[in-house]
Amino acid sequence: FQQFSDTGSRKEHVKITSEPKPGFLERLSETSGGMLIGLVTFLLAFYLLFTNEGRALRTAKSLDEGLSLVVPLDSIHSISQQNEGRLVHLAGALSTSKPLFDPSYGLSIQAVKLKRNVEMYQWVEYEDSKEYEENGEIKKETKYSYAEWSMETLYQREFDHNSGTNQGLSLFLSAMAVESFTAVSSNVQVGSFVLSKGLVDKIDDFKQLSLSHLEDPHADVTRRGDYFYHSDNPRRPEVGDLRVSFFYAGLSGDDPHLGSAAKVTVVARQRGDQLVPYHTKSGDVLEILYPGDLSVEEVYQKEQEGNTMKTWALRAAGWLSMFVGISLMTRIFYTLVDWFPVVRDLVSVGLKAFALCVASSLSLLTIAVGWLFYRPLWALLLALLSALPILVARSRVPPKKQQ
């Protein structure tokens, strides 16, 4: 059944559903399906952990190779043929050939990217569910609550500023008078060098554009602060009202309101007047861009730190995937003793401890195998450490009493 209530500005809607408590065979069947999912998750963890170590070591070797070969440029305004095909390092201010503009709102800016963000006023729905057993049935109570109006971004699409190529345009929302989009300059340079698309994609430090110096573009559009409102009364919005804001990245010219052009540091291969990806002997690609003026050593330190963070994040994801997979595959033992509460709780704790130890040991062993071809001594040490969680678990088991 459903129950409705009104608590001031917050609406509530409660829905309660019930179904018979599943029998033993039904729960056993569900557990069997979970075992299959667990097996897939378990195998996926091996692949993730193994490939992650190879990727991390390959990236580290590529960075070391690049650091030994990179050539710092003396000037960004002259192109030396001696550096053709070499990995170069340069830093300077961004520049673009044409400003980005939005004629609908009378706005233009000399930047690499201009993002229009369109939001719509709508209700915010909160969902809270809980299950309980009553009269031999499993009941689920779901409470839906609706708060004040809130802004939510509708959708976003990207297109090249000159070509107008659409990506992922939603047909359902294409009839909207106002759409979110990101305009990207087709020609971005640092001095005399043109940045590749991959380098331009890395310019993503968006900042909100101040609209204080602009007038209302239309009679039905009102500017308040740094937003344009499509609303009869922005103070009392109604469903369907729109709010529009703008963000920019990579300021590429001196602006009286925004300041000087943004500076970036680039490490890439010189090909004529273009900066393109550099393929290392280790099989990786170097195409690096950071905001600010950084030395070669600072750039490679940031890259090494990023590689380390990514490696540990994927290690954690691999271990978690293995733990979840083992837990799902061994849950059948929990189902078999589900009728006995005391035994069920003991088995649950034991299964979690088993999954924890085995997942830790197998994760370390998989990482060791991944290092075998690169760092054999470290691989041997990790292989020995992989036995530690199981040995610790066995040491905590009390010995059998002597007869």
N, C-alpha and C positions, 0 to 999 in steps of 0.2 A: 504494500500500500504506500501511498505518498501523502505527505503532510506539508502544508505550506504555512509560513508565518512571516510576519513583518515586524522587525525590531528596529524601528526608526529608519535610518538611512540604509540599513543593511537587511537585505532580503535573505530568507533561508528556505531551503527546500530539502526535506528529508525523505529518502527512499529506502524501504526495507524489503529485502528479498529473502526467501528461505528455500532450502532444498534439503532432501533427506541426507542424513549422514552417510557418507560412502562406506560400503562394506569392505571387507578384507581384500576380496579379489579385485575390486575396483581400485583400491589404494595400491595394491600390488602392481596392477596394470599401469597406473600413473608413474609409479616408481621405475618400472621398466623403461618407459619413455624418457624419464629423467636420466637413466643410466646411459642411454644412447647419446643424449645431449652432452652428458658429462664426458663420455669417451671422445667426442669431437673436440670439446674444450680442452681436454687433457692433451690430445695430440697437437692441437693448435699451439699450446704453450711451448712444446718442444721446438716447433718451427720458429716461433717468435724469439725465444731465448737464443737459439743457435745462430740465426741470421743477424740478430742484433749485435752479437759480439764481433762477427766478421765485419759488419758495417762500421762499428765504432773504431776498430783497429785500422780499417781501410781509410776512414776519414782522418784519423790521427796521422797516419803515414802521408796522406795527401797534403795535410797542412804543413807537416815538416818539410816535404818536398817543395811546396810553394814558398815557404819561408826562405829556403836556400836559393831559390831562383828569382824571386821577385825583384823588379828594378824600379826604384823610386824615380819619378819623373821630375826633372828640374823645373819644367814649365808646362802648364796645361794649355797654353795658347799656341804652342808650336808642336808639330807632329814630326818625330824623328823616324826615319826609315830604318835606323839601326835596331829599333825596338819592335819591328814588325814580327808578329807571331809570339812575342814574349809576354810573360806575366808582368804587368805593370801596377804600380801603386800611385794614386794621385788623390788630391783633395782640393775642393773648390766649390764655388757657389753654383747652384742650379740655374739653368736658363732654358726658356722655351720660346718657340718661334711666334706663337699666337696666344692670346689670352683665352681662358675658358669662360664661357658666358651662359647665362640662363635668361633668355629674352622674356620669359613669362613673368619674371620678377624684376627685370631691369638690373641684373647683377652680373658683374664680370670680375675676373681676378686672374692675375698672372701667376699660375701655379701648375704643378704637374697633375694634380687631381682635384676635382671639385665634386663633392657629394651632396645631392639633395635628399633629405630624409623626410618622408611624408608619414605622418601618424594620424590615427583616427580615434576619436573618443568612443569608448565602448565600456560595457560592464566588465569587471574583473570577477571571474568565477573561481572559488576555492572549493576543493573537494577533500573530505575527510572520511575515511572508511574504517570500519572495525567489524570483526567477525566474532560471534559467540554461539555457544550451543544451548539450545532450549527445546525441551520435550523431544529429544532424539533428532532434532533438525539443526542444520548449520544455517544460521541467519547472518546476513550481512546488512549493516546499516550504513548508508552513505549519506552524508550531509553536504549539500551544496549551498554555499553562501555567496551572495553577490554584493560587492562593496560599491564605493563611489565610482564615478566615471574615471577612466584611466586612458592614457595614450599608449597605443601599441603600434609599432612599425608595421605597415601593411606588407610590403615586399620590396625587393630592390633588384635592379638589373644594371648591367654594366654595358657601356658601348664606347667605342673609340670616338674621340671628339670629332674627327673629320669624316671617318667612313660611316659612322652611324650603325655599326653592326650590333644587333641585339643578342643577348645571351639569356636564356631561361625566362623569356617573357611570359607572364601568366595570362592566358587568354581570358580567364574569368575577370581579371582586374584591368584588362587592356582598355576597357571603355572608360576608366577613371579619367577625369579631367586633369588630375594631378598625379604624377607617378614619382616614385623614388628612382634615382639613377646615380651613377657615378661616371663623370666625364673624365677621360684620360687624354693628356696631350700626346699627339702623335710623334713629336720630336722633342726629346729632352737631352740637354747637353751639360757637360761640365767643361768649361773652356771651349776648346775646339773638338772635343770628343763627344760622340753621340752614344747614349746609353742604350743597351739592348733591352728587349721587353722584360727579360728576367730581372734585370737591375731596376727597371722602372717599377715592377711589381713589388719590390722591396721597400719602396717609398710609401709607407702606410701610417706615418705618425700624424693622424688626422687631428685637427683642432677646429673648434666651432668658430664660425665666421661671425663677427659682430655686424649687426644690421642697423646699428644706431644712426649711421650716416645716410640711410636710404629712406625714401618716401614710400607711402602705400602704393603698390603698383596698379591696383584696380579698386573700383568702388566697393566690391564685395570682399576685399581682402584687407585685413587690419594688421598693422605691425605693433607688437607689444614686446619690448625687450629685444631678444635675438630670435624671435619667431614671427612668421606670418600666419595669421589665423583666417581660415575660411569658415567664418561663424558670424551670426547676427550679433551675438554677445559673447565675446571670449571669456568674460567672467562667469557666465552661466552657460556652459556648452551643452549641446544636445547631441544625441547619438547621430553619427555620420559627419559631425564637424571635423575639419582637418586642421592640423598644425604642421607647418613646414619650417625646417631649419636647414642650415647649410654648414658643411665642413670642408676644409681644404687640407691638402698635404703637399709638401714640397714647394713652398713659396719660391718662385723663380724670377723675382724682380723686386726692386725696392718699392715699398708701398707706404704712403704717408700714414695709414692707419695700422698696418701690420708689421712694419719694420723692414729690415734688410732681407735679401734673398737667403734661403737656407743653404748651409754648407753640408756637403757629404764627403765621405771618404770611400773610394772605390778600389778594389783589387780585381782585375780581370785581364783577359788577353787583348792585346792591341791588334786590330785588323784594319789597316788603313786609318780612317778617322773614327772607327767604331770600337767600342769596348764590348767584347763578347765572352762567352764561357771559355775557361781554360781546362782542358782535359789532362789530368795528371797520369803518370805511369802506373799509379796504384789503382786506376780505374774510377776515380772520383772526378767531380767537376767543381772548379773554384770560380765563383761568380759572386763577389761579396760587396755589400754596400751597407754603410753605417752612417747615421747622422753625425755631424761634427767633423772636426779636423783631428784625425787620429794617425799615429805613427804606424809603421808596419808591425812592430811588436805588439802594440795595443790591439790592432785588428786581429792578429792571430791568437792573442790571449782570449779575446772575446769568443772567437770561433771554437777554441779548445774548451772553454767553459760551457758553451752551448752544446757541444758534442757530449761532454760529461753528463750534463743534465738530462739530455735526451736518452743517453745510454741507461742511466739509473731509472728513469721513468719507464722505459720499456722492460727493464729487468723486473721492476715491481709489477708491471702489468702481466708479464709472463708468469711470475710466481703466483699472483692472484688467480690467473686463469687455471694454473695447475691445481691450486688448492680447491677451487670451486669444482673442477672436473672430478677430482678424487672424492670430494664430499658427495657429489651427485651419484657417482658409481657405487659408493658404499652405503648409500641411504637405504638400500633394500634390507640391511640388517636392522635398521631402526624400525622399518615397517613390520618386520616379522615379530618384534616384541612390543608393538604399539599397545597391546592389550594390557600390559603389565606396567603401571606407572613408574614404580621404583626401578625396575630393570631397564625401562625405556630411557630414563634420565641418565643412568650409568652408561648405557650404550651410546647415548648421544655425546656425552663428554669424551668417551673413549674414541669415538669415530672422529671427532674434531681434532683431538690430539694426534691421532694417526695421520689424518690428512695434513696437519701442520708439519709433522716431522718428515713425512714422505715427500711433500711438496718442496720443502727446504732442501732436502738431500738431492732430489732429482734436478732441482733448479741449479744447484751448485755443480752437479755432475755435467749437466748440459752446457753450462757456461765454460767448464773446463775443456770439454770436447771442442767448443768453438774456438778456444785459444790454442789448441794443440798444434796447429800448423803455423801459428804466429809466435807464441811464447810458450814453449814446451815446459819449462821449469815452473812457470806460474800455473799452467794447466795441471801439472802433477800435484802442486800444493792444493789447488782447489778440489781436485779429486779426493785427496785425503780429508779435506775439510767437509766434503759432502757426507762422509760417514759419521761426523760428529753429532748431528741431531738425533740419529737413530741410536747411537751409543749412549747419549744422555738419557733418552727415553727408556732404554733397557736398564740403565743403572738405577732408575727410580722405581722399577718393578721389584717388590719385595721377594726375596728368595723363598723357595718352598720350604716348608717346615720339615725337618728331618723326622723320620719315623722312629 
